[in-house]
Amino acid sequence: MALMITDDCINCDVCEPECPNEAIYMGPQIYEIDPDKCTECVGHFEEPQCQQVCPVACIPFNPAWRESREQLMEKYERLQAGAKAS
């Protein structure tokens, strides 16, 4: 399952640089997470790095985007292959 950023976001800017997949970006009002790029840091780290650094704990799992660890690893591998091809 991908992560999401709630309206509790204070736009502190600490999560965006922590994302190894560049899935976090500034939306119209708060930071947002692209679920097509979010692997919950599977393939990079044991824990989602954005959740670790968020000072207001506004980055829960997105219930609308359910994925198994295996699916997250496949997404990670796809993203890595795409990055190498660029």
BANUTOR-941718 format. One record per atom (N, C-alpha, C, CB): x, y, z; atom name. Coordinates in steps of 0.02 Angstrom, whole numbers, plus 50000, padded with zeros to 5 digits. Glycine has a CB too. Example, Ala and Ser with C-alpha at 12.3 -4.5 7.8 and 13.67 -1.06 7.14 Angstrom:
# residues 2
<node u="50660" v="49716" w="50390" vexmar="N"/>
<node u="50615" v="49775" w="50390" vexmar="CA"/>
<node u="50660" v="49835" w="50390" vexmar="C"/>
<node u="50565" v="49776" w="50452" vexmar="CB"/>
<node u="50642" v="49888" w="50354" vexmar="N"/>
<node u="50684" v="49947" w="50357" vexmar="CA"/>
<node u="50645" v="50002" w="50394" vexmar="C"/>
<node u="50704" v="49970" w="50286" vexmar="CB"/>
END
This chain:
# residues 86
<node u="50043" v="49942" w="50000" vexmar="N"/>
<node u="50000" v="50000" w="50000" vexmar="CA"/>
<node u="50045" v="50061" w="50000" vexmar="C"/>
<node u="49951" v="50000" w="50061" vexmar="CB"/>
<node u="50027" v="50109" w="49961" vexmar="N"/>
<node u="50065" v="50171" w="49959" vexmar="CA"/>
<node u="50048" v="50214" w="50020" vexmar="C"/>
<node u="50051" v="50211" w="49894" vexmar="CB"/>
<node u="50086" v="50265" w="50030" vexmar="N"/>
<node u="50074" v="50312" w="50084" vexmar="CA"/>
<node u="50038" v="50373" w="50057" vexmar="C"/>
<node u="50141" v="50333" w="50118" vexmar="CB"/>
<node u="50011" v="50413" w="50103" vexmar="N"/>
<node u="49977" v="50475" w="50084" vexmar="CA"/>
<node u="49993" v="50528" w="50136" vexmar="C"/>
<node u="49901" v="50464" w="50077" vexmar="CB"/>
<node u="49986" v="50590" w="50117" vexmar="N"/>
<node u="49997" v="50645" w="50164" vexmar="CA"/>
<node u="49929" v="50678" w="50177" vexmar="C"/>
<node u="50048" v="50698" w="50135" vexmar="CB"/>
<node u="49913" v="50684" w="50241" vexmar="N"/>
<node u="49848" v="50712" w="50260" vexmar="CA"/>
<node u="49849" v="50788" w="50264" vexmar="C"/>
<node u="49826" v="50683" w="50327" vexmar="CB"/>
<node u="49791" v="50816" w="50275" vexmar="N"/>
<node u="49784" v="50889" w="50281" vexmar="CA"/>
<node u="49820" v="50917" w="50343" vexmar="C"/>
<node u="49712" v="50908" w="50284" vexmar="CB"/>
<node u="49844" v="50873" w="50387" vexmar="N"/>
<node u="49882" v="50896" w="50445" vexmar="CA"/>
<node u="49953" v="50919" w="50427" vexmar="C"/>
<node u="49885" v="50841" w="50497" vexmar="CB"/>
<node u="49972" v="50909" w="50364" vexmar="N"/>
<node u="50039" v="50929" w="50340" vexmar="CA"/>
<node u="50051" v="51003" w="50354" vexmar="C"/>
<node u="50047" v="50913" w="50265" vexmar="CB"/>
<node u="50110" v="51019" w="50379" vexmar="N"/>
<node u="50128" v="51088" w="50394" vexmar="CA"/>
<node u="50179" v="51115" w="50343" vexmar="C"/>
<node u="50157" v="51094" w="50465" vexmar="CB"/>
<node u="50189" v="51079" w="50288" vexmar="N"/>
<node u="50236" v="51100" w="50235" vexmar="CA"/>
<node u="50305" v="51117" w="50262" vexmar="C"/>
<node u="50207" v="51162" w="50199" vexmar="CB"/>
<node u="50330" v="51073" w="50304" vexmar="N"/>
<node u="50396" v="51086" w="50335" vexmar="CA"/>
<node u="50454" v="51068" w="50290" vexmar="C"/>
<node u="50402" v="51046" w="50400" vexmar="CB"/>
<node u="50441" v="51033" w="50235" vexmar="N"/>
<node u="50491" v="51016" w="50184" vexmar="CA"/>
<node u="50539" v="50960" w="50204" vexmar="C"/>
<node u="50530" v="51077" w="50169" vexmar="CB"/>
<node u="50528" v="50925" w="50258" vexmar="N"/>
<node u="50577" v="50873" w="50276" vexmar="CA"/>
<node u="50565" v="50807" w="50241" vexmar="C"/>
<node u="50576" v="50862" w="50351" vexmar="CB"/>
<node u="50504" v="50792" w="50221" vexmar="N"/>
<node u="50489" v="50727" w="50190" vexmar="CA"/>
<node u="50514" v="50721" w="50118" vexmar="C"/>
<node u="50416" v="50714" w="50192" vexmar="CB"/>
<node u="50506" v="50774" w="50080" vexmar="N"/>
<node u="50521" v="50771" w="50008" vexmar="CA"/>
<node u="50592" v="50746" w="49993" vexmar="C"/>
<node u="50512" v="50839" w="49977" vexmar="CB"/>
<node u="50644" v="50775" w="50023" vexmar="N"/>
<node u="50711" v="50751" w="50007" vexmar="CA"/>
<node u="50727" v="50681" w="50033" vexmar="C"/>
<node u="50762" v="50799" w="50034" vexmar="CB"/>
<node u="50687" v="50656" w="50080" vexmar="N"/>
<node u="50699" v="50589" w="50108" vexmar="CA"/>
<node u="50674" v="50533" w="50062" vexmar="C"/>
<node u="50666" v="50583" w="50175" vexmar="CB"/>
<node u="50630" v="50549" w="50015" vexmar="N"/>
<node u="50601" v="50496" w="49973" vexmar="CA"/>
<node u="50650" v="50473" w="49920" vexmar="C"/>
<node u="50536" v="50522" w="49940" vexmar="CB"/>
<node u="50671" v="50410" w="49922" vexmar="N"/>
<node u="50719" v="50386" w="49873" vexmar="CA"/>
<node u="50690" v="50377" w="49803" vexmar="C"/>
<node u="50748" v="50321" w="49896" vexmar="CB"/>
<node u="50623" v="50377" w="49798" vexmar="N"/>
<node u="50590" v="50367" w="49733" vexmar="CA"/>
<node u="50563" v="50432" w="49704" vexmar="C"/>
<node u="50534" v="50318" w="49741" vexmar="CB"/>
<node u="50575" v="50488" w="49738" vexmar="N"/>
<node u="50550" v="50553" w="49716" vexmar="CA"/>
<node u="50474" v="50552" w="49707" vexmar="C"/>
<node u="50584" v="50574" w="49651" vexmar="CB"/>
<node u="50440" v="50517" w="49752" vexmar="N"/>
<node u="50367" v="50511" w="49749" vexmar="CA"/>
<node u="50332" v="50569" w="49782" vexmar="C"/>
<node u="50345" v="50446" w="49781" vexmar="CB"/>
<node u="50368" v="50607" w="49823" vexmar="N"/>
<node u="50338" v="50663" w="49860" vexmar="CA"/>
<node u="50351" v="50728" w="49822" vexmar="C"/>
<node u="50368" v="50667" w="49933" vexmar="CB"/>
<node u="50298" v="50766" w="49814" vexmar="N"/>
<node u="50302" v="50830" w="49779" vexmar="CA"/>
<node u="50254" v="50880" w="49810" vexmar="C"/>
<node u="50287" v="50820" w="49703" vexmar="CB"/>
<node u="50265" v="50944" w="49798" vexmar="N"/>
<node u="50222" v="50996" w="49824" vexmar="CA"/>
<node u="50160" v="51000" w="49782" vexmar="C"/>
<node u="50258" v="51064" w="49825" vexmar="CB"/>
<node u="50103" v="50989" w="49813" vexmar="N"/>
<node u="50038" v="50995" w="49780" vexmar="CA"/>
<node u="50014" v="51067" w="49783" vexmar="C"/>
<node u="49987" v="50947" w="49810" vexmar="CB"/>
<node u="49950" v="51078" w="49767" vexmar="N"/>
<node u="49923" v="51146" w="49769" vexmar="CA"/>
<node u="49927" v="51179" w="49838" vexmar="C"/>
<node u="49852" v="51144" w="49745" vexmar="CB"/>
<node u="49919" v="51139" w="49891" vexmar="N"/>
<node u="49920" v="51168" w="49959" vexmar="CA"/>
<node u="49968" v="51134" w="50006" vexmar="C"/>
<node u="49851" v="51166" w="49988" vexmar="CB"/>
<node u="49975" v="51068" w="49999" vexmar="N"/>
<node u="50019" v="51029" w="50043" vexmar="CA"/>
<node u="50059" v="50980" w="50000" vexmar="C"/>
<node u="49978" v="50991" w="50098" vexmar="CB"/>
<node u="50107" v="50948" w="50031" vexmar="N"/>
<node u="50144" v="50896" w="49996" vexmar="CA"/>
<node u="50098" v="50837" w="49981" vexmar="C"/>
<node u="50205" v="50873" w="50037" vexmar="CB"/>
<node u="50111" v="50803" w="49926" vexmar="N"/>
<node u="50072" v="50745" w="49905" vexmar="CA"/>
<node u="50120" v="50689" w="49887" vexmar="C"/>
<node u="50025" v="50762" w="49846" vexmar="CB"/>
<node u="50093" v="50628" w="49883" vexmar="N"/>
<node u="50133" v="50569" w="49865" vexmar="CA"/>
<node u="50103" v="50537" w="49804" vexmar="C"/>
<node u="50137" v="50519" w="49924" vexmar="CB"/>
<node u="50145" v="50526" w="49754" vexmar="N"/>
<node u="50124" v="50491" w="49693" vexmar="CA"/>
<node u="50124" v="50416" w="49708" vexmar="C"/>
<node u="50171" v="50508" w="49632" vexmar="CB"/>
<node u="50065" v="50384" w="49712" vexmar="N"/>
<node u="50062" v="50313" w="49730" vexmar="CA"/>
<node u="50096" v="50268" w="49679" vexmar="C"/>
<node u="49991" v="50292" w="49739" vexmar="CB"/>
<node u="50104" v="50292" w="49617" vexmar="N"/>
<node u="50138" v="50252" w="49566" vexmar="CA"/>
<node u="50213" v="50249" w="49578" vexmar="C"/>
<node u="50124" v="50280" w="49497" vexmar="CB"/>
<node u="50239" v="50295" w="49619" vexmar="N"/>
<node u="50311" v="50295" w="49634" vexmar="CA"/>
<node u="50326" v="50273" w="49706" vexmar="C"/>
<node u="50339" v="50365" w="49623" vexmar="CB"/>
<node u="50276" v="50274" w="49750" vexmar="N"/>
<node u="50287" v="50257" w="49820" vexmar="CA"/>
<node u="50292" v="50182" w="49829" vexmar="C"/>
<node u="50231" v="50285" w="49864" vexmar="CB"/>
<node u="50349" v="50160" w="49858" vexmar="N"/>
<node u="50359" v="50090" w="49874" vexmar="CA"/>
<node u="50363" v="50079" w="49949" vexmar="C"/>
<node u="50422" v="50063" w="49840" vexmar="CB"/>
<node u="50344" v="50130" w="49988" vexmar="N"/>
<node u="50352" v="50128" w="50061" vexmar="CA"/>
<node u="50425" v="50116" w="50079" vexmar="C"/>
<node u="50307" v="50073" w="50092" vexmar="CB"/>
<node u="50469" v="50136" w="50035" vexmar="N"/>
<node u="50542" v="50127" w="50041" vexmar="CA"/>
<node u="50565" v="50055" w="50035" vexmar="C"/>
<node u="50565" v="50155" w="50107" vexmar="CB"/>
<node u="50520" v="50009" w="50015" vexmar="N"/>
<node u="50541" v="49940" w="50003" vexmar="CA"/>
<node u="50594" v="49942" w="49948" vexmar="C"/>
<node u="50479" v="49895" w="49981" vexmar="CB"/>
<node u="50648" v="49905" w="49959" vexmar="N"/>
<node u="50704" v="49905" w="49913" vexmar="CA"/>
<node u="50758" v="49954" w="49932" vexmar="C"/>
<node u="50680" v="49920" w="49843" vexmar="CB"/>
<node u="50741" v="50002" w="49973" vexmar="N"/>
<node u="50789" v="50053" w="49996" vexmar="CA"/>
<node u="50802" v="50048" w="50071" vexmar="C"/>
<node u="50764" v="50123" w="49978" vexmar="CB"/>
<node u="50749" v="50047" w="50110" vexmar="N"/>
<node u="50754" v="50049" w="50183" vexmar="CA"/>
<node u="50703" v="50002" w="50214" vexmar="C"/>
<node u="50744" v="50121" w="50210" vexmar="CB"/>
<node u="50711" v="49987" w="50278" vexmar="N"/>
<node u="50664" v="49944" w="50314" vexmar="CA"/>
<node u="50599" v="49980" w="50332" vexmar="C"/>
<node u="50696" v="49919" w="50378" vexmar="CB"/>
<node u="50603" v="50046" w="50341" vexmar="N"/>
<node u="50545" v="50086" w="50361" vexmar="CA"/>
<node u="50537" v="50144" w="50312" vexmar="C"/>
<node u="50553" v="50113" w="50434" vexmar="CB"/>
<node u="50474" v="50166" w="50300" vexmar="N"/>
<node u="50464" v="50225" w="50258" vexmar="CA"/>
<node u="50499" v="50286" w="50289" vexmar="C"/>
<node u="50389" v="50239" w="50248" vexmar="CB"/>
<node u="50545" v="50315" w="50252" vexmar="N"/>
<node u="50585" v="50370" w="50279" vexmar="CA"/>
<node u="50544" v="50433" w="50291" vexmar="C"/>
<node u="50641" v="50386" w="50231" vexmar="CB"/>
<node u="50494" v="50446" w="50250" vexmar="N"/>
<node u="50453" v="50506" w="50261" vexmar="CA"/>
<node u="50416" v="50501" w="50327" vexmar="C"/>
<node u="50403" v="50516" w="50203" vexmar="CB"/>
<node u="50391" v="50442" w="50344" vexmar="N"/>
<node u="50357" v="50434" w="50408" vexmar="CA"/>
<node u="50405" v="50445" w="50466" vexmar="C"/>
<node u="50326" v="50364" w="50414" vexmar="CB"/>
<node u="50468" v="50425" w="50457" vexmar="N"/>
<node u="50517" v="50431" w="50510" vexmar="CA"/>
<node u="50534" v="50504" w="50526" vexmar="C"/>
<node u="50580" v="50394" w="50491" vexmar="CB"/>
<node u="50534" v="50547" w="50475" vexmar="N"/>
<node u="50555" v="50616" w="50486" vexmar="CA"/>
<node u="50497" v="50665" w="50496" vexmar="C"/>
<node u="50596" v="50638" w="50428" vexmar="CB"/>
<node u="50436" v="50645" w="50481" vexmar="N"/>
<node u="50379" v="50691" w="50485" vexmar="CA"/>
<node u="50367" v="50712" w="50558" vexmar="C"/>
<node u="50316" v="50658" w="50456" vexmar="CB"/>
<node u="50370" v="50777" w="50573" vexmar="N"/>
<node u="50361" v="50799" w="50642" vexmar="CA"/>
<node u="50289" v="50799" w="50667" vexmar="C"/>
<node u="50388" v="50869" w="50648" vexmar="CB"/>
<node u="50241" v="50793" w="50620" vexmar="N"/>
<node u="50170" v="50794" w="50641" vexmar="CA"/>
<node u="50134" v="50729" w="50627" vexmar="C"/>
<node u="50134" v="50851" w="50607" vexmar="CB"/>
<node u="50171" v="50678" w="50607" vexmar="N"/>
<node u="50143" v="50611" w="50595" vexmar="CA"/>
<node u="50081" v="50613" w="50550" vexmar="C"/>
<node u="50124" v="50577" w="50661" vexmar="CB"/>
<node u="50088" v="50646" w="50492" vexmar="N"/>
<node u="50032" v="50653" w="50446" vexmar="CA"/>
<node u="50039" v="50610" w="50384" vexmar="C"/>
<node u="50023" v="50725" w="50427" vexmar="CB"/>
<node u="50079" v="50556" w="50388" vexmar="N"/>
<node u="50091" v="50514" w="50329" vexmar="CA"/>
<node u="50070" v="50441" w="50345" vexmar="C"/>
<node u="50166" v="50517" w="50307" vexmar="CB"/>
<node u="50005" v="50428" w="50341" vexmar="N"/>
<node u="49981" v="50359" w="50353" vexmar="CA"/>
<node u="49983" v="50318" w="50289" vexmar="C"/>
<node u="49910" v="50360" w="50382" vexmar="CB"/>
<node u="49967" v="50255" w="50296" vexmar="N"/>
<node u="49959" v="50212" w="50237" vexmar="CA"/>
<node u="49895" v="50232" w="50202" vexmar="C"/>
<node u="49958" v="50136" w="50257" vexmar="CB"/>
<node u="49895" v="50230" w="50136" vexmar="N"/>
<node u="49837" v="50249" w="50097" vexmar="CA"/>
<node u="49792" v="50188" w="50088" vexmar="C"/>
<node u="49859" v="50278" w="50027" vexmar="CB"/>
<node u="49733" v="50187" w="50121" vexmar="N"/>
<node u="49690" v="50128" w="50117" vexmar="CA"/>
<node u="49662" v="50116" w="50047" vexmar="C"/>
<node u="49633" v="50135" w="50166" vexmar="CB"/>
<node u="49663" v="50166" w="50005" vexmar="N"/>
<node u="49638" v="50158" w="49937" vexmar="CA"/>
<node u="49690" v="50128" w="49889" vexmar="C"/>
<node u="49614" v="50225" w="49910" vexmar="CB"/>
<node u="49750" v="50117" w="49914" vexmar="N"/>
<node u="49805" v="50094" w="49871" vexmar="CA"/>
<node u="49840" v="50035" w="49905" vexmar="C"/>
<node u="49856" v="50151" w="49856" vexmar="CB"/>
<node u="49809" v="49978" w="49905" vexmar="N"/>
<node u="49836" v="49919" w="49940" vexmar="CA"/>
<node u="49883" v="49880" w="49895" vexmar="C"/>
<node u="49778" v="49874" w="49963" vexmar="CB"/>
<node u="49943" v="49865" w="49922" vexmar="N"/>
<node u="49993" v="49826" w="49886" vexmar="CA"/>
<node u="50030" v="49782" w="49937" vexmar="C"/>
<node u="50043" v="49873" w="49848" vexmar="CB"/>
<node u="50047" v="49722" w="49915" vexmar="N"/>
<node u="50086" v="49677" w="49958" vexmar="CA"/>
<node u="50159" v="49698" w="49954" vexmar="C"/>
<node u="50076" v="49603" w="49936" vexmar="CB"/>
<node u="50199" v="49670" w="50000" vexmar="N"/>
<node u="50271" v="49684" w="49999" vexmar="CA"/>
<node u="50301" v="49662" w="49932" vexmar="C"/>
<node u="50307" v="49649" w="50058" vexmar="CB"/>
<node u="50276" v="49606" w="49905" vexmar="N"/>
<node u="50301" v="49581" w="49841" vexmar="CA"/>
<node u="50285" v="49630" w="49785" vexmar="C"/>
<node u="50270" v="49512" w="49825" vexmar="CB"/>
<node u="50224" v="49658" w="49785" vexmar="N"/>
<node u="50205" v="49707" w="49735" vexmar="CA"/>
<node u="50247" v="49770" w="49741" vexmar="C"/>
<node u="50131" v="49724" w="49740" vexmar="CB"/>
<node u="50261" v="49790" w="49803" vexmar="N"/>
<node u="50303" v="49849" w="49814" vexmar="CA"/>
<node u="50374" v="49837" w="49789" vexmar="C"/>
<node u="50305" v="49867" w="49889" vexmar="CB"/>
<node u="50399" v="49777" w="49798" vexmar="N"/>
<node u="50466" v="49760" w="49773" vexmar="CA"/>
<node u="50467" v="49760" w="49697" vexmar="C"/>
<node u="50489" v="49691" w="49800" vexmar="CB"/>
<node u="50414" v="49734" w="49666" vexmar="N"/>
<node u="50410" v="49736" w="49593" vexmar="CA"/>
<node u="50408" v="49808" w="49567" vexmar="C"/>
<node u="50347" v="49698" w="49569" vexmar="CB"/>
<node u="50371" v="49851" w="49602" vexmar="N"/>
<node u="50368" v="49922" w="49583" vexmar="CA"/>
<node u="50438" v="49953" w="49590" vexmar="C"/>
<node u="50316" v="49960" w="49627" vexmar="CB"/>
<node u="50472" v="49939" w="49646" vexmar="N"/>
<node u="50540" v="49963" w="49657" vexmar="CA"/>
<node u="50585" v="49943" w="49598" vexmar="C"/>
<node u="50568" v="49937" w="49724" vexmar="CB"/>
<node u="50582" v="49880" w="49579" vexmar="N"/>
<node u="50625" v="49854" w="49525" vexmar="CA"/>
<node u="50608" v="49889" w="49458" vexmar="C"/>
<node u="50616" v="49778" w="49517" vexmar="CB"/>
<node u="50544" v="49901" w="49446" vexmar="N"/>
<node u="50523" v="49937" w="49385" vexmar="CA"/>
<node u="50549" v="50008" w="49386" vexmar="C"/>
<node u="50446" v="49937" w="49380" vexmar="CB"/>
<node u="50543" v="50042" w="49442" vexmar="N"/>
<node u="50567" v="50110" w="49448" vexmar="CA"/>
<node u="50643" v="50113" w="49438" vexmar="C"/>
<node u="50548" v="50140" w="49515" vexmar="CB"/>
<node u="50679" v="50065" w="49466" vexmar="N"/>
<node u="50752" v="50064" w="49460" vexmar="CA"/>
<node u="50772" v="50051" w="49387" vexmar="C"/>
<node u="50782" v="50010" w="49505" vexmar="CB"/>
<node u="50737" v="50006" w="49353" vexmar="N"/>
<node u="50752" v="49992" w="49283" vexmar="CA"/>
<node u="50739" v="50053" w="49240" vexmar="C"/>
<node u="50710" v="49932" w="49258" vexmar="CB"/>
<node u="50685" v="50089" w="49255" vexmar="N"/>
<node u="50670" v="50151" w="49219" vexmar="CA"/>
<node u="50721" v="50205" w="49230" vexmar="C"/>
<node u="50602" v="50176" w="49238" vexmar="CB"/>
<node u="50746" v="50209" w="49291" vexmar="N"/>
<node u="50797" v="50260" w="49308" vexmar="CA"/>
<node u="50862" v="50246" w="49271" vexmar="C"/>
<node u="50808" v="50262" w="49384" vexmar="CB"/>
<node u="50879" v="50182" w="49265" vexmar="N"/>
<node u="50942" v="50164" w="49231" vexmar="CA"/>
<node u="50936" v="50175" w="49155" vexmar="C"/>
<node u="50960" v="50090" w="49245" vexmar="CB"/>
<node u="50875" v="50168" w="49128" vexmar="N"/>
<node u="50865" v="50177" w="49057" vexmar="CA"/>
<node u="50867" v="50251" w="49037" vexmar="C"/>
<node u="50798" v="50146" w="49035" vexmar="CB"/>
<node u="50855" v="50295" w="49085" vexmar="N"/>
<node u="50854" v="50368" w="49069" vexmar="CA"/>
<node u="50922" v="50396" w="49063" vexmar="C"/>
<node u="50816" v="50406" w="49122" vexmar="CB"/>
END
